[in-house]
């Protein structure tokens, strides 16, 4: 029996009830009607419940989703989605980039920038790969599996070698990833949506330029993104496009995942192609994100793009481990996020924890406690964890990816974002430890466009071309 994930109304309603409570609506009356009718809770980790609902429950779920969408939110003024409204709430919005100074040796400058972009692509892939086998596992399971193989605190790829059978049965590796992402199985970078979306955004800029519209993003997805490679908010938006809805309604209609992490994982290319211009990167990320996300889901993408654009500025070249630069990058990222939003408050709290505690496990436990009622793929706790990992590691590449992944939640996505930022600050592929990069063999698998099997060095050159375009 085929149970299509992330789209069935009876599977969406539980997520929307939770989302409504978090974004300032009062869903209690709707929740009571759903439960009185025998409606199930949202699937805990899967995208679909094991059995289809009755026709009555499915129709009721659709009606209740629409009722919930009409409820007023008490957070609307502090958490807008419109770009002008967001900007008006940010008193420290970064100044637009001026004309970049001319380097005395253009060839050498281009080489350095391409080197940094290759490091960023590699860092994103490595961090993603590190987190893939333990995606969806609870925090305690991740810690036990790492300890069982002498890999705690986390400092290398996960392995199944040496894991007791009982522990492996209690905390099984991610079914789709174990065959390609455990240390003993890695042979190049396997396909993952955390790399597919940066590839799509590279295509977006090649096809439409940096003045692309949200509708252009939609056109590209329909042309190049297989429906089965889209999940949560992206799958809902894809379905909405096929139903004739247009952006930004594609992000809002029956989409309880609109504040999850999907827009954040699409943000890197916007930062890479706006070096030293966090305002431009954030605005570009906003146009991309609003196809699928609203409010904090959009802010997470803008935050990441601004952090990355700041890290990509020429003056950070050669810092080795990033040093204090990572902290300045994170402060700039917060400057494009409404300060009273849930995301801004969560990031500030996480950064403060990272400064206060030497033991990162203490930081992680506090973040999990604070966001215990939020889904593990929601943008708020995941962005907070990324910021905490980068802060606690002081920008160091290995420290950042291992902290991000060991913190649980959306492990591969968090490892990817933290890895891309820390690698960009590191400055070159040679600055990344070979034990991380060598297994990737400069080869990326994907179902996007003609990129399958492409090298990270080639991706860096293509990205630099888009960053250099007016």
N, C-alpha and C positions, 0 to 999 in steps of 0.2 A: 504494500500500500504506500503510495506516494503522499507524504505530508510536506507540502511546500512550507519552508521556514520563513519566518519574519513577515508574513503577510495575512495570515488567517485572522479575521476579526476576533474570534474567541481567544486567540493567543495574544492579541494586541491589547485587549481591554485591561488586563491586570497591570501591564506596564504603563498604560495611560493613567490609570488611577494613581499609581505611585508618582508619576511625573506631575500630575495635577497637584497633588499634595505638596510637592517640592517647589513648584513654581508659583505658589501663592493663591491657588484656587481652593475651593471647598467641595471636594468630591464625595462627601460622606453619603448623601442621599442617593447618588448614582451607584455607589459601591453597594449600598444596602439592597437596591433593586437587583443588581447582578447576582449577589450572593443568594438572595431569596429565590431567584430563578434556578439556582443550582450551578451557577457559573463557576468555573475553576479559577484558581490563582494563575498568575503568569508562570510559564515554564521557567524553572530556576536557572538553568544554564543552556538548554537547547533552544532552538528557534521555533519549535512547534511542540504542542502537547502530543502524547502518544496516540490518542484516538480523536477522530473528528467529532465536533460537537453536533448536536441535532440542528436541523434547519431552523427551528425556533430560536435556539441559543445564538446561532450565527447571525440571524437577522437582528436580534436584540442587541448583540454586541456592537453591530454597526450603528444602530440608532444611538446607543449610549456613548459611543465614541464621538458622534456628532454633538450630542448634548454637552459632553465634557469640553469640547472645543469652544462652546459658546459661554462658558463660565468666565466671569471676570477674574483677573489676577491682581493681587495686592502688590506684586513686585514689578508690574509693568513699567512704572516710571523709572525704576533703578536698573531694569534689564531690557532695554529696547533691542530690536534687531536692525532697524533702519540705520544706515551708516552715518548720516548726519546727526541723528540723535545720539548714537554711540560717541561720536567725536565731541559733541557738545558736553558730555558728562566727564570727559577726560581733561583735566586742567593742565596736565603735563604732556599733552600730545606732542610727539616729536616733530621737529621742523622738517619740511620737505628737503630732500637732498639737493644740494647745489651742483654745479658742474665739477666733475671729478678732476683733480689735478693731473696734468699730463706727465707721465713717467718719462724719465730720460731715456729709458730703453724699453720700447713697447714690447719687443719680443720677450724680454726677460720678465716683464710685468705680466704678460699674458700667460707665460709658462707657470709663474707662481700661482696665479689665480686658478688655472686649470688643475694644477697640483692639489690645491686646497679643495676644489670641487670633487676631484677623484677621492680624496680622503673622506669627504662628507658622504658621498655615495657609498663608499666602502663601510664607513662607520654606521650608516643607517642599516646596511645589510647585515653586518656582524651583530649589532644589537638585536635586530629582529630574529636572526637565526638562533641567538642565545636563548631568547624567550619562547621560541616556537614549541619545544617539547613539553613545556609546563603550562601552556595556555589553558585556561579554564580550571586549573588545579587550585585548591585552597592554599592559603599562605603556609599553614602548617605542613602540608604535603610537600611543597617546594623545599622547605627547610629540611625536612626529614630525608628527602631524596638526595639532596646535596650533601648532607652530613654522612649519609651511608656510603658515599664514595670518596670521602675525604676532601670534598670540594666546598667546604664551608669555613669561613665566609666565601661566598661564591667568587671564583677566580678563573674559571675555564668553562668550556662547553659542558653541558650535562652528558652523562653517560649511563647506560643501563648496566654496564659491567660492574659487578660487585653489589648490586642492589638486591637485598633479600627478596625472595619470591613473595612473601607475605606483604611486604611494603609495596612492591610493584603492583600487586593485585589491589591493594587499598587505594593507591594513588597512581592509576595507569597514565602513562604518557599520552599526550594528545594523539588521537588515533591517526589523523592525517599527516602529522609532522614527524612522528618518531622514525619513520623509515628514511627520512632525508635530513633530520636535524639533530640527532644525537651524535656525539663526537665520532663514534665509530662508523657512522653512515654518511657523513657530510662529503659530498662530491660536487662542488659548485654551489651557488646560491639557488635554492629551490624557489618556486613561485610563491608569492605571498601578496595579499592585497596591500600590505604596507610598502611594497615596492611597485606594485602595479599602478597605484594612484600617482606617485611621482612620475612614472613613465607617461601616464595619461596627461599630466599637466605639462610635461615637456612637449608632447604632441600638441596640446592646446596652444602653447606659445608659438610653436612652429607654424601652426595652421592659421591662428587668428591674431597673433601678436599680443603685446602686453595690454592693449585696450580691449581685450575680449569682454564679452558680456556673460551674464549667467546663462542666457539662452544658448550661447556658443558652447558652454560647458555641457549643457544638455544635448546639443547636436553631436558633440564629440562622443559622449557616452553611448548614444544610440548607434553611432557608427562603429565604435571601437571596443566597448566594454561588454563582454559576454554577460548576460543577465545572471548566470550562475556564479559569477565572480563578485557580485555585489551583495552586501549583507546589511542588516538592520536598517538604518536611515537611508542608505544608498539604494537598497532594494525597494523600499517603500516609494522613494522618489522616482525610481525607474518605472515602477508600476504606475505611478500617478501620471508620468509622461505618456505612457502607452494608453492611459485612459483619457487623454486629451487635456489634462491640467497643465498649466504653464507656471514657471517660477514667478514669484516665490511661493505660490500656493503648493507647489510640489513638496515643499518642506513641512507644511502644516497639516495637510489633509490626512487624517488617520495615521499619523506618524508619531508614535510615542517615543521614538528613538532620536528625536531631533536635537537633543542635548547630549547625545552620546559622543564617542570619540572619533567618529568617521571623518569629520571635516579636519580635525587636528592632523590626522595621518596624511592629509593631502597638502599640507602647508609648506613643506620643505622647499619645493621648487620656487615658490613665491619669494621666500627669503633668499635663496641662492641667486636669483636673477635680479635682486634689488640690493646689492651689497652697499652697506652704509646708508640705506634709505628705509628705515623701519616703518615709516609712515606709508610709503609706497607699497611695501610688502604687505602690510596689514590691510590696506585698501584692496589690493589684488586678492588676498586670501578671503576677504569678505565677499567679493563677487563670486568666487568659487563656492564658498561654504553655504551661501543662501539658497543654493539649489536643493539642499538636503537638510539644513539645520537652522535653528533659531537661537537667539539669546546666548546662553553659556556655551552651547555647541559651536557657535560662530566665534565667540570670544577666544575659545581655546585655539582655534586656527589662527586668528589674528595675533594672539600672544606668541605662538610658536614662530610664525612668519617674522614678526618683529625681532624676536630673540635671534633668529638665524641671520636675518639681514644685518644686525649689529655685529654678530660674530664674523660675518663675511667681509666686513669693512677692512680695507687694506692695512690699517694701522695695527690690527691684531695679529698680523703675520709674524711668525717666528717666536711666539710665546711658549711653544713647547707643550706645556700641560694646560694652557689656558690661564692659570693663575687667577688674579683678581678680575680678569676680563669677563669670566663667566658670570660674576655677580652683577657687573654693569649691564651685561646682556639681558639678564633676567629683570633687572629694574626697568630697562627700556621696554621689555615685553609687557610689563604691567602698566606702562604708560598708555597703552592702546586699549585697555580693558576698563570698563566702567568701575570705579573704585568701590561702589557699594554692592556690586554683583556677588553672587555666590562664588564664582570662579576667582575673582580678585581676593576675596577674603580667605578662600582655601589656600591659594598660592602663598599669600603673606604668612599664614599660619604655618605652612609646611616649611618655608624658608627659615622662619624663626626657630622652629624645632631643630632644623638641620644645624643651625648655628649653636644651639644650646646643648646638644647631646653628642658625645663622642661615639656612642654605640648607635649605628644606623638602625638596628632592629628596634630600638626604643622609638626612634622617629617613625618607623613604619607602623608599629603597633598603635601609636597615637593617631596617625592618619586613618588607619582602619577603624579605630574606635569613633573618631569624629564623623566618619562618613558611613557608619554601619548600615544606615537605612537606604543607601544609594546603590544602584546596580553597579556591578564590578566593571562594566564597560562605559559608564557615564563619564563625561569629559571632566567633571569637577574633581573627583578624587584622583583620576589618572594624571591630569595636568599638575596637580599638587605634588604627586609622587615624583614626576619628572623633575620638577623644580627642586624638590628636596634632594634628589639623587645628584643632580648637577652641583648644587650648593655644597653638600656634604663631601663630595669628591673633589671639590675645588677645581672642577673642570677637567680632571684627569680622565682619559678615555676609559681605561679598564675599570677604574673606580666608578665611573658614571654608569656604564652599561650593567655592571654587576649589581650595583645598588638598585637601579631601576627594575631589573628583572627579579631580584630577590625580594622586592617589595610586593610581589603578587599583582592582583588586578589584571589589566590587559597586558600581559608580560611582553609579548612580541612587539606590540605597538609602542609601549613605553621604552623598551630597549632600543627600538629603531630611532625614535625621536631624540632620546638622550645621546645615543651613539653618533647620530649625524651632527649634533651640535658640538659635542666634545671633540670629534674628529676634525671638524672645521677649525676649531681653535688650535688643535694640535699642529695643523699647517701643511701636512703632506702625508701621502701613504706610508713613507718611510718612517714617520713618527709613530705609526700604529704597530703594536707588537705583532710579529709574524705569526705567532700561534693563533691569532684571531683571523688574520687575513688570508694566509696561505691556503686553508681548506676551500676558500671560495673560488680559487683557480681563475680569477678574473672572468667569471662566467655567470650570467643571470638568466634563469628560466622565467618565462612569462607567456601569457596568452595575449598580450597587448601588442597590437600592430605588428611590425616586423622586428621587434626588439628581442625576440627569443634567442638566447645564447650570446647576447651582446656583452662586451667587456665594460668594466667600470671606467677604464681610461677613455673609451669612446664616449660613454655617457657624459663624462666630465667635459670633453671637448664640445659636445652638442649643447650642453647646458651653458658653457661659456659663450657660445655663439648667441644664445638667447639673452644672456645677461648683457652682452655688448650691443645688442640691437637698440636703436633709439626708441 
